[in-house]
Amino acid sequence: MNEMKLSKRLETVANFILKDTVFADIGSDHAYLPCYSILQGIAKGAIAGEITDGPFISAKKQVIKCELTDVISVRQGDGLSVIKEGESVDCITIAGMGGGLIKKILEDGASKLTGVKRLILQPNIHANFIRQWMIDNGWELIDEEIIEEDNKIYEILVAEIGNPMRPYQTNSLQAGLLLGPHLAKKKSAVFQKKWTQECNHWKTIVQQLEQAGHTYEANEKFKELSTQIKLVEEVL
């Protein structure tokens, strides 16, 4: 992977960046996504944000190598703190983190979301945390993609300010939060593979809980997993 050829995961994220805009890539690592997006004529400017020294230095070197220092600003800081107050940013991309951490970044940097037109988020786990955050904060989930790369499955969530409940009018809210309302509608082969595997895994745990007998804690887990299995099977 480099600035000219992204991973399938990051290329999918790049495809959702609004044309001719300035975006902030949080947790930018080597700044491959900002460099690619500028060189491909997708974005006109970018902020590459990193919190740790190593990736921050790597990002700076990459931007210098690509001769893009005039349009990509590499900054070190925590989450959305790399965006200056009142700075014009059209899109924010956050990829390759857990859903809980992405949610925390958005909550902690809430003041920096004013004026942002689109969020493109790729959680490695717990995408449901982000979907719930969107509902709670007035962001409408306008599209989702699910892909498989190197035997790992990734979900990409795209949101804009709007009616946060609109995507959830087809299936139950619980099912939509867990599975993704757009993904459940598309029912791609990767989607079916992911949730069939998850369901089978949960069924094994439920069977083990049944064999072990129900303590209070186990009973709570049993009910939670049984509900999730039912939700998935109804959609699949």
N, C-alpha and C positions, 0 to 999 in steps of 0.2 A: 504494500500500500504506500502511496506517495501523493504528492499534490496533483498529479495528473490522473491517477487511478485509485479511487477510494475503494474501501470494502463495500460490499453490497449493502450493509447496514447503514453506513454513512452516506452512500450515494442516494439511498432512499430518503434520508433526512434532507439532503441537499435538494432533492426534487421538489420539496415542499417550501423552500425558501422563496419568498416573494421576489419577483423580478425587479432589478434596479433599486434595491433597498439596502439599508445598512442593518446588519444583524450582529448580535452578540452571541458568541459561542462560549458557553460556560463549561469549564473542564475541557479545554481545547486540546490538551496533550501536545502533539506536534504541530498544531495549527493546520493540519491537513484539510479540514473542512473549510475554514476561511480561505485558504490559498486556492483550493479547487474551485470554490464558488466564485471567486473573483476572476480566475483564469478562464473559467468556462462562460463568463459573461452573465452569470446569474445575479450576483450581488454587485453593488458599486462600492461597498465599504464594509469593514467588519472590525469587531473587537474580539480578540482572543483572550479569554480569561483563564488563569490558572492559579491555584492556591499554593502548590508546592514548588520548591526551587528547581528541581530537575526538569519537569515538564515545561515550566515557565521559560527556562533557558533554551530548551529544545524548540519551543514555539518561536522564540525570538530569532534563533538561528535559521529556522525554516523560512520565516518571512523575509529575512535578509537575503537568503539564497534565492528566493523567488523574485527578489527586487520589488517587493510590495509594501515596503515600509511607509509609503505615502498614503496607502489606503487601508492597511491593517494595523491597528494599534494593539500591541501585546501588553497586557496588564496583569500584575500579580495582586490577588485579593480573594476574599471569601465570597463565593456565589455572585450575586448581582451587585455586590459592592464595587465591582470593576466598572460599572456603568455610573457615570457622573450624574449628579442631580440636574435634571432638566435637559440632559443629553438626548438627542433624537435617535432613537433605536426603533426600527420597524418590526424586527423579528428577534426572538430569542430561541436559541437551540441549546438543549441540554441532553446529552447522550451518554450512555454507558454507565449510569449510576442506578442504584436501587430506587424504587418508587418513593420510599419514605424519605430518602435524602433529597430527591428532586422536589418533593412537596415542601420540605423544610426550607430549601433554597428560595422557592417561590414565596413562602410565607414571610421569611426574614427580609426578603427584598421587595415586599409588596409595593412600596413607594416608587420603585423603579419600573413598575409595569404600566404606569400611566402613559398613554400614547402608543403603547406597543400594539401592533395590529395582529400579530400571530405568534403563537407558541408552538414549537415543534419539539416534542419530548420523546425520548427513547429510554424507558426504564428497563433494566435487566430483569427485575422482579417487581411484584406488587404494583402493577399498572392501575389496579383498582383504587389505590390510595390517591393517585393523581386524578382519576375520573371523579372521585368524590370531592377533591379540592376544587375542581372546575365547577361543579354544581354549586358548591358553597360560595364561590367567588365570582359568579356571573360569566364564566367562560364556556362557550358552546363548543363541544367536540364535533368538528366539522368533517373529519375524516380519520381513518386509521388504516394502517397496513401491518401485516404480519409476514415475516420472512424467515427463512432458515439459511444459516450460513455456518459452515464448519461444525455441523451437528448441534448447533445452538439455535434456539428460536427467539426472535426479537419482535416486539411490538413498537410501532411508531404512532404517537398520538398527535393530532394537529388540532389546535383550538384557536378560536377568535371570540371576541366579545359578542355576546348574543343571548339567545334563549337557551340556558344550560339544560333544560329538560326536553328540548325538542328531539334529540337523538334517542330518547328512552321511551318513546310513545308506542313502539312496536312490541318489544318484550317487556317483562317485568323489570323494575328498577334494579332489583338484586342481581338478576341475570346480566343486565346491561353493564353494571359496575364491574362484575367479575370477569365477564367474557369480552366486553367491548361491544357496544350496540352496532357499530358499522361492521365489525369483524363477524359478529353473529349473523348479520344479514348476508354478507358475502359468502360465508362458509367455505373458505378456500381449503385446499388439501392440507396446507400447513396448519391452519386453524384446527381442522378436525384431528390431525395428528397430535397436536399439543394437548388438546382437551381430552382426547381418548386416553393418552398416557397419564395425564393428571388424574382422571377418573379412576383408572385402574389402580393407580398408586393409593388413592384415597380409600378405595374398596379394600385393599390389603390391610390398611391401618384399621379400618372399621372392623374387619374380621378379627384382627388381633385384639382389639378392645373388647369385642364380644366374648372372645375366649378367656380373656383375663378377668372378666367380671367388671362391674361398673362401680368405680369410686366416683365421687362427685366430679373431680377434675376430668376423669376419663369420660364421664357421661356428657359433660359440656363439649368436649372434643368430638364425641360420637355424634351429638346433635348437629354440631357445626358442619362436620364432614358429610353427614347424611343429607343435609340441606343442599350443600354444594354439589353433591353427586346428582341429586334430583334436578337442580337448575341446569347443569351441564347436559344431562341426558334429554331433557325437554328441548333444548336448543339443537343438539346434534341430531 
